[in-house]
C-alpha cells in the first residue's frame, strides 16, 4: 500500500460539497448518526410476543417456505436440521433459534470514507435515501416520467450532501436510459464517486453481485482480505410473499454472506394481499420468511452479520393499492421491533407513504412511518427521503422535505435537551426575571440562544404578512429551489486518481464483456 493511500485510509475522504468549503446552500446539522435515547414502544405484552413467535415457528415447522434456489436447498440439506420436500423447506424451532443466535446483535458498516462508518444494533439509528422507484417527479417537469441516469445522479448528490442521510440504498431512481445488462456498473460507479457513504448492492444475479463486490473493494483501496475482514457494503433482499424466496436474491445473499458483508432481509407482507389481514398473522408470516434467510446466512458463514426488516403494511381493501404510514403500518413496525429484540437481531424499517406528489398527505404519512421506526427501535431506515406513490416515484422536493423531518428526529434525540443540571433548571434566571419582564435579554438566554432550539432549513417561521411579502412560497416550491441550489454547487467527495482510474477501467472491461444476463 502506498504512503499516500495509507494517509487517505487514515484520514478518510471528507465530503467535497460546497457546504464544507464555506458556501453552504443551507445550514444543516453536522454528520452524527443519532443514538435513540427513548425506550421502545411495545404494544404487545409478553403473551403477545410469545404468540407471534409461536406463530412464526409453526409456519417454519408445519407449513414451510418455498426455496427456489437449488444451491440454498443443498446448504439446508447438508445442515441435517431441515426437512425438504421438493422446494418446500421446513425446520424445527430449536434448530432455527440455534442458528439465529450465531448472528451478531451489533455490527458496523465501513465505506470508503471511514468517517462515514455506521453501526447496526444497540441504540443506533441510521437513515438512507429512497431506493428503486422506476419513475421520477419534480416541480420543473410537473409530471411523472421514466427515470434517467442524470436524475439518479442528482438524487445521489442529495444523498451525499445531506448529513442526515447515513447510507446509500439502491438506485434512488431506476435509470432506464441505461441498458439493464450494464446499468449496475454505471450506477454503482456514480454511487461510489459521487458519495463516500455506505453503499448497497442489489442481489439480482451472481454477475451483478460479484461486480458490486469488486467495485466497492476497489473504491475502498482494499485488498481482498481487508474487504472480507469486516462489512464494507450490504444487500437487502425481499422474500416473494407469501412464503417464498427466489433464485437470484438467495444467490446474492449467499455470495455476500461468504464475504462477510452486511445482510438485510425484508419480507414485503401487505396485510390483506400477500399476508393475513390481521396484523399479528402478517407479522408472524413476515418473521418466518425473514428467519429462513438468517438461518441460511449462518449456515454459509457462522456469525454473518444479519438484520431483519419489516415492510408489513396494509392494502386499501377498496382498490387493492398498498397503503403506507397508516396506523396499522405503525403498529406492525412496533410489533416487529419487539420480536427483533427477542431474536437479538438489528432491524430495518422504512420512511414510506402512498401520496403521489410532495403534499400534506406525503408529509403526514412519511412522518408516521419515520416515527414508528424510531418507536420500534429500528437501526436502519430505508427510503427515509424522497419516496412517493408507494415506491413508484422518487422526488427531489420530497427528498428535501423529508430531510427536514430527519433533522427534527436527530435534534429530538440530542441528549442536551433532557439535561437536568443546575444550568438547565435555571433557578437563578427564573429568580432574576421573577413575575415581571421576560427572559430575552438576561445573560442566561444570551449565553445559549444560538444553540438552544432547532433551526430549520426549509420551514418558514415568519408570520403571514412577512411570508406573503417575500413571495408567498409554499413548502414544495422552497424545496425545489433548495434542490436546484444544491445540485448547482455540488462537488463530489475526493477520490484518489489511481483508484478512480481503476474503477473506471473495471467498468469499461465489464461492459466490453457484455455486463450481465437480463433474464432473471
BALUMDREN-496906 format. One line per 3 residues: number of its first residue (from 1); their letters; for each residue x, y, z of C-alpha. Coordinates in Angstrom, 2 decimals. Layout:
% residues N
NUM = A = X/Y/Z  ...
***
This chain:
% residues 520
1 = XXX = 0.00/0.00/0.00  1.42/3.40/-0.98  2.16/6.09/1.61
4 = XXX = -0.50/8.32/0.02  -3.12/5.57/0.17  -2.24/4.85/3.81
7 = XXX = -2.71/8.56/4.56  -6.07/8.61/2.82  -7.21/5.48/4.62
10 = XXX = -6.27/7.02/7.98  -7.93/10.37/7.40  -10.78/9.27/5.15
13 = XXX = -12.16/11.26/2.24  -14.10/14.25/3.52  -17.24/15.42/1.83
16 = XXX = -16.29/17.67/-1.04  -19.57/19.54/-1.21  -19.91/23.29/-1.14
19 = XXX = -21.04/23.34/2.48  -17.60/22.15/3.64  -15.93/24.84/1.55
22 = XXX = -17.76/27.69/3.23  -20.51/28.38/0.71  -23.33/26.40/2.24
25 = XXX = -26.63/26.28/0.38  -28.30/25.60/3.72  -27.19/25.48/7.32
28 = XXX = -27.67/21.86/8.30  -26.84/19.74/11.29  -23.40/18.02/11.27
31 = XXX = -22.85/14.38/10.37  -23.78/12.48/13.52  -25.96/9.37/13.20
34 = XXX = -28.32/9.65/16.17  -28.48/7.46/19.23  -32.07/6.58/20.05
37 = XXX = -32.44/7.71/23.65  -36.06/6.60/24.08  -37.43/3.33/25.34
40 = XXX = -39.11/1.41/22.50  -42.88/1.49/22.18  -44.07/-2.04/22.91
43 = XXX = -47.77/-2.61/22.15  -47.50/-6.35/22.79  -47.36/-7.82/26.29
46 = XXX = -45.21/-10.89/26.97  -48.04/-13.20/25.97  -48.45/-11.34/22.68
49 = XXX = -44.75/-11.61/21.86  -44.84/-15.31/22.67  -47.94/-15.82/20.49
52 = XXX = -46.38/-14.20/17.42  -43.13/-16.10/17.95  -45.13/-19.31/18.25
55 = XXX = -46.92/-18.47/15.01  -43.64/-17.88/13.17  -42.17/-21.12/14.49
58 = XXX = -45.23/-23.13/13.49  -45.10/-21.68/9.98  -41.49/-22.88/9.73
61 = XXX = -42.23/-26.27/11.28  -45.58/-27.17/9.77  -46.14/-25.12/6.59
64 = XXX = -42.64/-24.36/5.37  -41.06/-21.88/2.98  -40.54/-22.45/-0.73
67 = XXX = -36.84/-22.10/-1.56  -36.44/-21.60/-5.30  -32.64/-21.82/-5.28
70 = XXX = -31.03/-25.25/-5.66  -27.75/-24.25/-4.01  -29.58/-22.88/-0.97
73 = XXX = -31.56/-26.11/-0.69  -28.27/-28.05/-0.76  -26.94/-25.88/2.09
76 = XXX = -30.09/-26.51/4.14  -29.98/-30.22/3.30  -26.35/-30.54/4.42
79 = XXX = -27.18/-28.95/7.78  -29.10/-32.00/8.91  -31.68/-29.83/10.66
82 = XXX = -34.25/-29.41/7.90  -36.97/-31.35/6.13  -37.06/-30.76/2.38
85 = XXX = -39.77/-31.91/0.01  -39.16/-30.64/-3.50  -38.65/-26.92/-2.92
88 = XXX = -40.55/-26.83/0.38  -38.31/-26.31/3.39  -39.34/-26.92/6.99
91 = XXX = -37.21/-26.69/10.12  -37.69/-27.10/13.85  -37.66/-24.15/16.22
94 = XXX = -34.66/-25.37/18.21  -32.60/-25.51/15.03  -33.85/-22.06/13.95
97 = XXX = -33.05/-20.41/17.25  -29.63/-22.08/17.50  -28.64/-20.73/14.08
100 = XXX = -30.16/-17.27/14.57  -28.21/-16.93/17.83  -24.97/-17.07/15.82
103 = XXX = -25.74/-13.74/14.14  -24.16/-10.76/15.96  -26.57/-8.38/17.71
106 = XXX = -24.47/-5.40/16.60  -22.12/-4.79/13.67  -20.61/-1.96/11.67
109 = XXX = -20.51/-0.97/8.01  -17.41/0.94/6.89  -17.46/2.70/3.49
112 = XXX = -14.50/4.13/1.56  -14.54/7.11/3.92  -14.05/5.57/7.39
115 = XXX = -15.52/8.71/8.98  -18.87/7.63/7.49  -18.96/4.30/9.33
118 = XXX = -22.37/3.35/10.72  -23.42/0.83/13.36  -26.29/-1.61/13.13
121 = XXX = -27.67/-2.59/16.51  -27.77/-1.20/20.02  -29.45/2.20/20.09
124 = XXX = -28.00/3.35/16.77  -30.35/4.91/14.20  -29.37/5.36/10.54
127 = XXX = -31.33/6.92/7.68  -31.00/6.10/3.97  -32.23/7.55/0.70
130 = XXX = -35.16/6.44/-1.44  -34.36/3.27/-3.40  -35.67/1.60/-6.56
133 = XXX = -38.58/3.68/-7.92  -38.91/3.33/-11.70  -40.29/6.85/-12.09
136 = XXX = -39.38/10.42/-11.17  -41.28/13.65/-10.45  -40.11/17.18/-9.83
139 = XXX = -41.78/20.57/-9.94  -39.95/21.73/-13.05  -41.35/18.80/-15.01
142 = XXX = -44.70/18.82/-13.25  -45.39/15.24/-14.29  -44.31/11.65/-13.71
145 = XXX = -41.53/10.48/-16.05  -39.25/7.48/-16.50  -36.02/7.64/-14.52
148 = XXX = -32.71/8.51/-16.18  -29.06/8.40/-15.17  -28.99/12.17/-14.68
151 = XXX = -31.98/12.02/-12.33  -30.39/9.13/-10.45  -27.09/11.03/-10.15
154 = XXX = -28.84/14.16/-8.86  -30.56/12.13/-6.14  -27.20/10.58/-5.26
157 = XXX = -25.81/14.12/-4.91  -28.61/14.97/-2.49  -27.82/11.76/-0.60
160 = XXX = -24.21/12.83/-0.22  -24.99/16.45/0.58  -27.39/15.88/3.46
163 = XXX = -25.66/14.85/6.67  -28.89/13.28/7.95  -28.57/10.60/5.21
166 = XXX = -26.21/7.98/6.57  -26.18/5.25/3.93  -26.92/4.91/0.23
169 = XXX = -29.56/2.33/-0.65  -30.34/1.01/-4.11  -30.79/3.16/-7.21
172 = XXX = -32.60/6.30/-5.97  -34.46/6.09/-9.26  -34.10/3.34/-11.87
175 = XXX = -32.11/4.87/-14.79  -33.89/3.25/-17.70  -31.82/5.08/-20.30
178 = XXX = -29.02/2.59/-19.47  -29.38/-0.98/-20.72  -30.20/-3.41/-17.92
181 = XXX = -27.13/-5.54/-18.68  -24.74/-2.73/-17.69  -26.96/-0.45/-15.60
184 = XXX = -25.49/-1.68/-12.33  -21.97/-0.77/-13.50  -22.78/2.84/-14.35
187 = XXX = -24.96/3.48/-11.31  -22.52/1.90/-8.86  -19.71/3.92/-10.43
190 = XXX = -21.78/7.07/-9.86  -22.64/5.95/-6.34  -19.01/5.31/-5.41
193 = XXX = -17.67/8.53/-6.94  -20.47/10.96/-6.05  -20.81/9.68/-2.47
196 = XXX = -18.50/8.31/0.20  -21.16/6.70/2.37  -22.06/3.03/2.90
199 = XXX = -23.28/1.52/-0.37  -25.90/-1.11/-1.17  -25.78/-3.74/-3.92
202 = XXX = -28.77/-5.49/-5.44  -28.85/-9.28/-5.13  -30.08/-9.83/-8.67
205 = XXX = -27.85/-12.50/-10.18  -24.29/-13.52/-9.50  -22.71/-11.16/-12.04
208 = XXX = -24.23/-8.02/-10.52  -23.22/-9.08/-7.02  -19.67/-10.01/-7.95
211 = XXX = -19.27/-6.76/-9.90  -20.53/-4.76/-6.93  -18.18/-6.54/-4.54
214 = XXX = -15.20/-5.78/-6.75  -16.17/-2.15/-7.30  -16.67/-1.46/-3.59
217 = XXX = -13.34/-3.16/-2.87  -11.54/-1.05/-5.49  -13.17/2.19/-4.32
220 = XXX = -12.03/1.49/-0.77  -8.46/0.75/-1.81  -8.79/-2.63/-0.11
223 = XXX = -7.15/-5.99/-0.58  -9.48/-8.97/-0.80  -8.50/-9.95/2.76
226 = XXX = -9.23/-6.45/4.06  -12.60/-6.43/2.30  -13.58/-9.81/3.77
229 = XXX = -12.47/-8.90/7.29  -15.47/-6.66/8.07  -18.65/-5.40/6.37
232 = XXX = -17.96/-2.73/3.74  -21.31/-2.88/1.91  -24.69/-4.52/2.28
235 = XXX = -27.57/-6.01/0.38  -31.27/-6.09/1.08  -33.35/-8.98/-0.21
238 = XXX = -37.10/-9.42/-0.21  -38.96/-12.68/0.10  -41.59/-13.31/-2.53
241 = XXX = -44.51/-13.26/-0.16  -46.31/-15.36/0.69  -43.72/-17.91/1.86
244 = XXX = -41.17/-17.97/-0.97  -37.55/-16.95/-1.59  -36.41/-16.70/-5.19
247 = XXX = -33.31/-17.79/-7.11  -31.32/-14.58/-7.75  -31.81/-12.94/-4.37
250 = XXX = -30.71/-16.01/-2.42  -27.74/-16.33/-4.76  -26.58/-12.81/-3.93
253 = XXX = -27.38/-13.35/-0.25  -25.08/-16.36/-0.07  -22.28/-14.67/-2.04
256 = XXX = -22.23/-11.69/0.29  -22.52/-13.93/3.35  -19.37/-15.78/2.26
259 = XXX = -17.55/-12.46/2.04  -18.77/-11.32/5.48  -20.81/-8.38/4.20
262 = XXX = -23.99/-6.85/5.62  -27.24/-8.77/5.04  -30.76/-7.38/5.44
265 = XXX = -33.85/-9.47/4.68  -37.18/-7.65/4.35  -40.34/-9.59/3.56
268 = XXX = -42.92/-7.49/1.70  -46.04/-8.58/3.54  -49.06/-6.44/2.75
271 = XXX = -51.84/-7.44/5.11  -54.92/-8.45/3.16  -52.96/-9.31/-0.01
274 = XXX = -49.69/-11.21/0.50  -50.28/-11.86/4.20  -53.25/-12.34/6.55
277 = XXX = -55.49/-9.33/7.03  -54.73/-9.43/10.77  -51.55/-7.69/11.91
280 = XXX = -50.43/-10.50/14.22  -50.70/-13.01/11.38  -48.91/-10.72/8.92
283 = XXX = -46.06/-10.09/11.37  -45.73/-13.81/12.17  -45.53/-14.65/8.45
286 = XXX = -43.01/-11.86/7.86  -40.79/-13.15/10.66  -40.89/-16.71/9.35
289 = XXX = -39.84/-15.53/5.89  -37.03/-13.42/7.36  -35.66/-16.00/9.79
292 = XXX = -35.18/-18.56/7.00  -32.73/-16.21/5.30  -30.90/-15.52/8.57
295 = XXX = -30.51/-19.27/9.12  -29.16/-19.70/5.59  -26.56/-16.97/6.13
298 = XXX = -25.38/-18.62/9.36  -25.08/-22.00/7.63  -22.98/-20.39/4.91
301 = XXX = -20.81/-18.41/7.33  -21.47/-18.63/11.08  -21.54/-15.14/12.53
304 = XXX = -22.59/-13.50/9.25  -23.96/-10.01/10.05  -27.72/-10.04/9.51
307 = XXX = -30.69/-7.77/10.14  -34.39/-8.39/9.69  -36.57/-5.79/8.04
310 = XXX = -40.25/-5.07/8.23  -42.39/-3.92/5.35  -45.67/-5.05/6.83
313 = XXX = -48.41/-2.64/5.89  -51.94/-2.96/4.59  -53.73/-2.57/1.29
316 = XXX = -56.70/-0.39/0.51  -59.41/-3.05/0.55  -61.45/-0.96/-1.90
319 = XXX = -58.78/-0.84/-4.62  -56.04/-3.28/-3.63  -53.45/-0.47/-3.69
322 = XXX = -50.76/-0.54/-0.97  -51.10/1.97/1.85  -48.23/3.27/3.98
325 = XXX = -47.86/5.43/7.06  -51.15/4.04/8.34  -51.94/3.24/11.98
328 = XXX = -51.65/-0.44/11.02  -48.23/0.12/9.46  -47.03/1.87/12.62
331 = XXX = -48.25/-0.88/14.94  -46.81/-3.64/12.74  -43.42/-1.90/12.81
334 = XXX = -43.51/-1.57/16.59  -44.56/-5.20/16.99  -41.75/-6.39/14.71
337 = XXX = -39.32/-4.39/16.82  -40.32/-6.39/19.88  -39.66/-9.65/18.06
340 = XXX = -36.35/-8.40/16.64  -35.21/-7.77/20.20  -36.34/-11.28/21.14
343 = XXX = -34.08/-12.68/18.39  -31.30/-10.17/19.22  -31.13/-9.03/15.60
346 = XXX = -30.79/-5.47/14.26  -33.86/-4.20/12.44  -34.69/-2.27/9.29
349 = XXX = -37.86/-0.22/8.69  -38.83/2.40/6.09  -39.95/6.02/5.67
352 = XXX = -42.78/5.47/3.22  -46.05/6.95/2.01  -48.73/6.39/-0.64
355 = XXX = -49.00/10.04/-1.76  -48.39/10.87/-5.41  -46.84/14.33/-5.00
358 = XXX = -44.99/16.09/-2.15  -48.10/17.40/-0.43  -49.60/17.26/3.05
361 = XXX = -50.54/13.59/2.68  -46.93/12.77/1.79  -45.73/14.62/4.88
364 = XXX = -48.05/13.07/7.44  -47.74/9.52/6.11  -43.94/9.74/5.93
367 = XXX = -43.76/11.30/9.38  -45.90/8.46/10.75  -43.60/5.91/9.10
370 = XXX = -40.42/7.56/10.37  -41.65/7.96/13.92  -42.84/4.35/14.03
373 = XXX = -39.28/3.37/13.07  -37.95/5.45/15.95  -40.52/3.99/18.35
376 = XXX = -39.75/0.41/17.30  -36.02/0.68/18.00  -35.12/0.38/14.30
379 = XXX = -31.46/0.66/13.35  -31.70/1.18/9.57  -34.46/3.26/7.97
382 = XXX = -34.74/2.67/4.24  -36.45/5.17/1.92  -36.17/7.88/4.58
385 = XXX = -36.04/10.66/1.99  -37.62/11.03/-1.45  -40.29/8.28/-1.66
388 = XXX = -43.70/8.80/-3.32  -46.57/6.72/-4.79  -45.88/3.63/-2.72
391 = XXX = -42.32/3.45/-4.02  -43.05/4.06/-7.69  -41.83/7.69/-7.76
394 = XXX = -38.69/9.41/-6.50  -38.89/13.17/-5.99  -36.11/15.63/-5.12
397 = XXX = -38.59/18.02/-3.49  -39.88/15.20/-1.31  -36.24/14.30/-0.53
400 = XXX = -35.51/17.80/0.74  -38.77/17.95/2.72  -38.05/14.58/4.33
403 = XXX = -34.58/15.71/5.38  -36.22/18.44/7.44  -38.17/15.72/9.27
406 = XXX = -34.99/13.66/9.72  -33.23/16.64/11.26  -36.18/17.08/13.61
409 = XXX = -35.71/13.47/14.73  -31.97/13.91/15.14  -32.48/17.03/17.24
412 = XXX = -35.17/15.26/19.25  -32.53/12.64/20.14  -29.98/15.24/21.24
415 = XXX = -29.14/14.39/24.87  -28.64/18.07/25.72  -32.42/18.56/25.53
418 = XXX = -33.01/16.38/28.57  -30.19/17.52/30.84  -31.33/18.48/34.32
421 = XXX = -28.29/20.13/35.91  -28.37/23.47/37.73  -27.80/25.41/34.49
424 = XXX = -30.78/23.67/32.90  -33.13/24.05/35.87  -32.08/27.72/35.75
427 = XXX = -33.34/28.82/39.17  -31.15/31.94/39.16  -32.56/33.01/35.80
430 = XXX = -36.11/32.39/36.99  -35.43/34.41/40.17  -33.85/37.23/38.15
433 = XXX = -36.92/37.66/35.94  -39.39/36.90/38.68  -43.02/37.54/37.78
436 = XXX = -42.30/40.57/35.60  -40.35/41.20/32.44  -39.08/38.47/30.11
439 = XXX = -36.16/36.14/29.52  -34.99/37.55/26.16  -32.33/39.90/27.45
442 = XXX = -30.90/38.12/30.51  -27.42/36.61/30.40  -28.66/33.04/30.78
445 = XXX = -30.53/33.43/27.48  -27.77/35.40/25.77  -25.26/32.64/26.52
448 = XXX = -27.45/29.97/24.92  -29.83/31.43/22.37  -27.83/30.48/19.26
451 = XXX = -27.97/26.77/20.05  -30.98/26.47/22.35  -33.52/25.43/19.72
454 = XXX = -33.65/23.59/16.42  -33.18/25.87/13.41  -34.97/24.64/10.27
457 = XXX = -33.52/24.95/6.78  -36.86/24.55/4.98  -39.68/25.56/7.33
460 = XXX = -40.71/29.22/7.18  -41.46/30.65/10.63  -42.33/34.19/9.52
463 = XXX = -45.85/35.48/10.04  -48.28/35.51/7.15  -47.63/39.12/6.13
466 = XXX = -43.85/38.66/6.03  -44.21/35.34/4.18  -46.58/36.93/1.67
469 = XXX = -44.29/39.93/1.16  -41.41/37.55/0.41  -43.38/35.93/-2.40
472 = XXX = -45.67/33.52/-0.57  -43.54/30.49/-1.48  -45.10/27.17/-0.49
475 = XXX = -43.03/24.38/1.05  -42.59/22.21/-2.04  -41.51/25.26/-4.06
478 = XXX = -38.90/26.13/-1.43  -37.73/22.50/-1.50  -37.40/22.65/-5.29
481 = XXX = -35.19/25.73/-5.10  -33.06/24.12/-2.39  -32.64/21.05/-4.62
484 = XXX = -31.56/23.17/-7.59  -29.09/25.16/-5.47  -27.52/22.01/-4.02
487 = XXX = -27.05/20.44/-7.44  -25.59/23.65/-8.87  -22.97/23.89/-6.11
490 = XXX = -22.24/20.19/-5.58  -18.67/18.93/-5.57  -18.08/15.19/-5.17
493 = XXX = -16.05/13.86/-2.26  -12.37/13.28/-3.05  -11.14/10.03/-4.54
496 = XXX = -7.52/9.31/-5.40  -6.93/9.45/-9.15  -5.42/5.92/-9.41
499 = XXX = -8.46/4.45/-7.62  -10.91/6.33/-9.83  -8.99/5.15/-12.90
502 = XXX = -9.01/1.52/-11.71  -12.73/1.76/-11.04  -13.41/3.23/-14.49
505 = XXX = -11.24/0.56/-16.13  -13.19/-2.18/-14.37  -16.49/-0.73/-15.60
508 = XXX = -15.16/-0.45/-19.15  -13.89/-4.03/-19.13  -17.12/-5.47/-17.80
511 = XXX = -19.11/-3.50/-20.37  -16.91/-4.87/-23.15  -17.70/-8.35/-21.84
514 = XXX = -21.42/-7.67/-22.12  -22.25/-6.96/-18.49  -24.68/-9.49/-17.09
517 = XXX = -27.70/-11.51/-18.24  -31.07/-9.80/-18.10  -33.31/-12.86/-17.92
520 = X = -33.55/-13.21/-14.12
***
